[in-house]
Amino acid sequence: MNKNNSTILIYIFTISLLELLLTFLIKYDLNSISIKEFNLFYIGNLLPIAIEFVLLVLIIGQLFIKREILFLHKIVLFVLITSSFVLLLSSYLVNKIGFNFPSEYIFHYPYARVIPGASLMISFILKLFLVTLLLNLFFNSSIMVYLKSLFSTLVIFVVAFISIFVFTTKNSYTPLNLKPSSKTIAVVLGAAVWNDKPSTLFKGRIIKAKELIKEKKISKIQFTGSNAPGEISEAKGAYNYALSLGIKKHLMNIEEETTTTVEQIKYIKKNISNNRNYYSILIISDQFHLTRVLEICKFFDVKAIGVASNYTITSKMLLYYRLRESIALLFFWLFAI
């Protein structure tokens, strides 16, 4: 064993283990999920465990090579793992204590989501760069090792992103095999409301719900979604539009508090999954959105079927939405937010 390398490598391994535990705290504690519901084989849980395993293998390898890690590299490794941990811990604590961020928006998202989210992603990138750096140090100890590690990190990200993008296109989510049911509820996930009216994309989801209730494949419609400043809630906008389509009031429920897809799935888990009035849950959204929706359902142990609306968009817009969903799915797999 190379004792000259042991101190920094043991430090990396210890902090990395703490990061793994902290990652699962972020996923389960912040979502108020019991650790008893932990699913080892869920993709989002396998990812950090796999990274930890790779890191352990690299650390063991570095412990037994004859060449000592240069002092500069040790400093960089120390800074990388420490910074990654601090960012991860900060994001957890900010969410845990309910820190009040400014109410302003950036890129149409509130600071309360952007800042903790950015901290989590930067933490992950630093961790991934550290892993590739440890790998490249087996072959090169010059300053060029940083460029090679940066390139390796980018390649991993590109490959992962392409894989996720393909994954999001795998299903059509058609309701052809659905049978008539008197105990099935369709949850219509919220989308943009313009001037108190659902956007065209949102209307497509509502129209699909009308088709299903007309065919008696569902017995109830649940609209979800809160409001943007100056607008009525997404759920209320959907409800009003559904009334104009001829859907009866008693066939609809509205929920006006949730703001994200994750919050809407948590609402389903808490208020619908164990409701004895229903034995089946359909979630209506757009095809490009449903893959992420159902992955979120798996994490929260919500048994649901995805049904896509018939709304069609241009190839350019479809590409944009798929790219956005791929990023969001990666983020959810990593941190469940």
C-alpha positions in Angstrom: 0.0 0.0 0.0 1.2 3.5 -0.9 1.0 5.3 2.4 1.8 8.6 0.8 -1.6 8.4 -1.0 -3.6 7.0 1.8 -4.5 10.1 3.7 -6.2 12.0 0.8 -7.8 8.8 -0.6 -9.3 7.8 2.8 -10.6 11.4 3.2 -12.2 11.2 -0.3 -13.8 7.8 0.5 -15.2 9.0 3.9 -16.7 12.2 2.5 -18.0 10.4 -0.5 -19.9 7.9 1.8 -21.3 10.9 3.7 -22.4 12.3 0.4 -24.2 9.1 -0.5 -26.1 9.1 2.7 -26.9 12.8 2.3 -28.2 12.2 -1.2 -30.7 9.7 0.1 -31.7 12.1 2.9 -32.4 14.7 0.2 -34.5 12.1 -1.7 -36.4 10.6 1.2 -36.4 13.0 4.1 -37.2 16.1 2.1 -40.1 14.2 0.4 -41.3 12.8 3.7 -40.9 9.2 2.6 -40.0 6.4 5.0 -36.7 4.7 4.4 -38.7 1.5 4.5 -39.9 2.4 1.0 -36.4 2.5 -0.3 -36.2 0.6 -3.6 -32.6 -0.5 -4.4 -33.5 -1.3 -8.0 -35.0 2.0 -8.9 -32.8 3.7 -11.5 -32.4 6.9 -9.5 -31.1 4.9 -6.5 -28.8 2.7 -8.5 -27.0 5.7 -10.0 -25.4 7.2 -6.8 -24.6 3.7 -5.6 -22.9 2.8 -8.9 -20.8 6.0 -8.8 -19.8 5.2 -5.2 -18.7 1.7 -6.2 -16.7 3.0 -9.1 -15.0 5.5 -6.8 -14.2 2.8 -4.3 -12.5 0.7 -7.0 -10.5 3.7 -8.1 -9.4 4.5 -4.6 -8.3 1.0 -3.9 -6.4 1.0 -7.2 -4.7 4.3 -6.3 -3.7 2.9 -2.9 -1.7 0.1 -4.4 0.1 1.9 -7.3 3.7 2.7 -6.7 3.6 6.3 -8.1 2.7 8.9 -5.5 -0.1 11.4 -6.4 1.5 14.8 -6.8 0.8 17.4 -4.1 -1.0 19.7 -6.6 -3.3 16.8 -7.5 -4.0 16.1 -3.9 -5.0 19.7 -3.3 -7.4 19.6 -6.3 -8.9 16.3 -5.1 -9.4 17.7 -1.6 -11.1 20.9 -3.0 -13.3 18.9 -5.4 -14.7 16.4 -2.8 -15.0 19.1 -0.1 -16.8 21.6 -2.4 -19.1 18.9 -3.6 -20.1 17.9 -0.1 -20.6 21.5 1.1 -22.9 22.3 -1.8 -24.9 19.1 -1.2 -25.2 19.8 2.5 -26.1 23.4 2.0 -28.9 22.5 -0.4 -30.3 20.0 2.0 -30.2 22.4 5.0 -31.7 25.2 3.0 -34.7 23.0 2.1 -34.9 21.4 5.5 -35.2 24.7 7.4 -37.4 26.3 4.8 -35.1 29.2 4.0 -37.0 32.1 2.5 -35.5 33.1 -0.9 -36.5 36.3 -2.8 -39.7 35.9 -4.6 -38.2 36.9 -8.0 -38.0 34.5 -10.9 -35.0 33.5 -13.1 -35.7 31.8 -16.4 -39.3 31.5 -15.4 -38.4 29.5 -12.2 -38.4 30.9 -8.7 -35.1 31.4 -6.8 -36.3 28.9 -4.2 -36.0 26.2 -6.8 -33.1 27.5 -9.0 -30.5 28.1 -6.3 -30.8 24.8 -4.4 -31.1 23.0 -7.7 -28.0 24.6 -9.1 -26.1 23.7 -6.0 -27.1 20.1 -6.3 -26.1 19.8 -9.9 -22.8 21.6 -9.4 -22.1 19.2 -6.6 -22.8 16.2 -8.8 -20.6 17.6 -11.6 -17.7 18.1 -9.2 -18.1 14.5 -7.9 -18.1 13.2 -11.5 -15.1 15.2 -12.4 -13.3 13.8 -9.3 -14.1 10.3 -10.4 -12.7 10.9 -13.9 -9.6 12.6 -12.4 -8.8 9.6 -10.2 -9.2 7.4 -13.3 -6.9 9.5 -15.5 -4.3 9.8 -12.8 -3.5 6.1 -13.4 -2.2 7.1 -16.8 -1.0 10.6 -16.6 0.3 12.8 -13.8 0.9 16.0 -15.8 -1.2 19.1 -15.8 -2.9 17.7 -19.0 -4.8 15.2 -16.7 -7.3 18.0 -15.9 -8.2 18.6 -19.6 -8.6 14.8 -20.1 -10.8 14.5 -17.0 -12.9 17.5 -18.2 -13.3 15.8 -21.6 -14.2 12.5 -19.9 -16.8 14.2 -17.8 -18.4 15.8 -20.8 -18.4 12.5 -22.7 -20.2 10.8 -19.8 -22.8 13.6 -19.7 -23.4 13.4 -23.4 -23.8 9.6 -23.4 -26.1 9.7 -20.3 -28.2 12.5 -21.9 -28.6 10.7 -25.2 -29.6 7.5 -23.3 -32.2 9.4 -21.3 -33.5 11.1 -24.4 -34.0 7.8 -26.1 -35.6 6.4 -22.9 -38.2 9.2 -23.0 -39.3 8.2 -26.5 -40.0 4.5 -25.7 -43.7 4.6 -25.1 -46.8 5.8 -26.9 -49.2 5.7 -23.8 -52.3 5.0 -25.8 -55.5 4.1 -24.0 -56.6 1.4 -26.5 -56.5 -1.4 -24.0 -58.4 0.4 -21.3 -61.7 -1.2 -20.3 -64.8 0.6 -19.1 -64.6 1.2 -15.3 -66.8 2.7 -12.6 -63.8 3.1 -10.2 -61.1 4.7 -12.2 -60.0 8.3 -11.8 -58.1 10.3 -14.4 -55.6 12.9 -13.0 -55.1 15.7 -15.5 -51.7 17.3 -14.7 -51.7 21.1 -14.8 -50.1 23.1 -17.6 -50.0 26.8 -18.6 -53.0 29.0 -18.4 -53.2 32.1 -20.6 -55.7 34.9 -19.7 -57.6 32.5 -17.5 -57.9 29.9 -20.3 -55.9 26.7 -20.7 -53.1 26.7 -23.3 -53.6 24.7 -26.4 -51.4 22.0 -25.0 -53.4 21.9 -21.7 -56.6 21.8 -23.7 -55.4 18.6 -25.3 -55.2 16.9 -21.9 -58.7 18.0 -20.9 -60.1 16.9 -24.2 -58.6 13.4 -23.7 -60.2 13.3 -20.2 -63.5 14.1 -21.9 -63.1 11.3 -24.4 -62.3 8.8 -21.6 -65.3 9.7 -19.5 -67.6 9.6 -22.5 -66.3 6.1 -23.2 -66.9 5.3 -19.6 -63.3 4.2 -19.1 -63.0 6.6 -16.1 -65.6 7.7 -13.5 -63.9 10.9 -12.2 -61.5 13.6 -13.3 -59.0 15.3 -11.0 -57.5 18.5 -12.2 -54.3 19.7 -10.5 -52.2 22.8 -10.5 -51.9 26.2 -8.8 -51.7 29.6 -10.3 -49.1 31.9 -11.7 -49.2 35.6 -10.6 -52.2 37.3 -12.0 -53.9 34.1 -13.3 -56.5 31.8 -12.0 -55.2 28.3 -11.0 -54.4 25.7 -13.7 -56.9 23.4 -12.1 -59.7 26.1 -12.1 -58.9 27.0 -15.7 -59.2 23.3 -16.7 -62.4 22.9 -14.7 -64.0 25.9 -16.5 -62.9 24.7 -19.9 -64.2 21.2 -19.1 -67.6 22.7 -18.2 -67.7 24.3 -21.6 -67.1 20.9 -23.1 -70.2 19.6 -21.4 -68.5 17.6 -18.6 -70.8 17.6 -15.5 -69.6 19.3 -12.3 -70.0 16.1 -10.1 -67.6 14.3 -12.3 -64.7 16.6 -11.5 -62.5 17.6 -8.6 -59.9 20.3 -8.4 -56.6 20.8 -6.5 -55.1 24.3 -6.5 -51.9 24.0 -4.4 -49.3 22.0 -6.3 -46.8 23.8 -8.5 -44.6 21.0 -9.9 -45.0 17.5 -11.3 -43.3 16.1 -8.2 -45.8 17.9 -6.0 -48.7 16.6 -8.1 -47.5 13.0 -7.8 -47.1 13.5 -4.0 -50.7 14.7 -3.9 -51.9 11.6 -5.8 -50.0 9.4 -3.3 -51.5 11.1 -0.3 -55.0 11.7 -1.4 -55.9 9.2 -4.2 -53.7 6.1 -4.0 -55.3 4.8 -0.9 -58.8 6.1 -1.6 -61.2 3.1 -1.6 -63.4 4.8 -4.1 -60.9 4.1 -6.8 -58.8 1.0 -7.7 -57.1 2.4 -10.8 -55.4 5.8 -11.5 -54.8 7.2 -15.0 -52.5 10.2 -15.4 -53.2 12.3 -18.5 -50.5 14.4 -19.9 -48.4 14.7 -23.1 -46.4 11.8 -24.4 -43.0 13.6 -24.0 -43.9 14.3 -20.3 -45.3 10.9 -19.3 -42.0 9.0 -19.1 -40.8 11.3 -16.3 -44.2 11.3 -14.7 -44.2 7.5 -14.4 -40.6 7.4 -13.2 -41.7 9.8 -10.4 -44.6 7.5 -9.7 -42.2 4.6 -9.3 -40.2 6.5 -6.7 -43.2 7.4 -4.7 -44.7 4.0 -5.1 -47.8 5.3 -6.9 -49.3 2.7 -9.2 -50.7 4.6 -12.2 -51.1 4.2 -16.0 -50.0 7.0 -18.3 -52.4 8.2 -21.0 -51.2 10.7 -23.6 -53.3 13.5 -25.1 -53.9 13.6 -28.8 -52.4 17.1 -29.1 -49.7 17.3 -31.7 -46.9 19.8 -31.9 -44.2 20.7 -34.5 -41.1 18.6 -34.7 -39.0 21.6 -33.5 -41.2 22.1 -30.4 -41.3 18.3 -29.7 -37.5 18.3 -29.7 -37.4 21.2 -27.3 -39.8 19.5 -24.9 -38.0 16.2 -25.1 -34.7 17.8 -24.3 -36.2 19.7 -21.4 -37.8 16.5 -20.1 -34.5 14.6 -20.4 -32.8 17.1 -18.2 -35.6 17.1 -15.7 -35.6 13.3 -15.6 -31.9 13.2 -14.9 -32.3 15.7 -12.2 -35.1 13.7 -10.6 -33.2 10.5 -10.7 -30.3 12.1 -9.0 -32.1 14.2 -6.3 -35.8 13.4 -6.5 -36.8 17.0 -6.9 
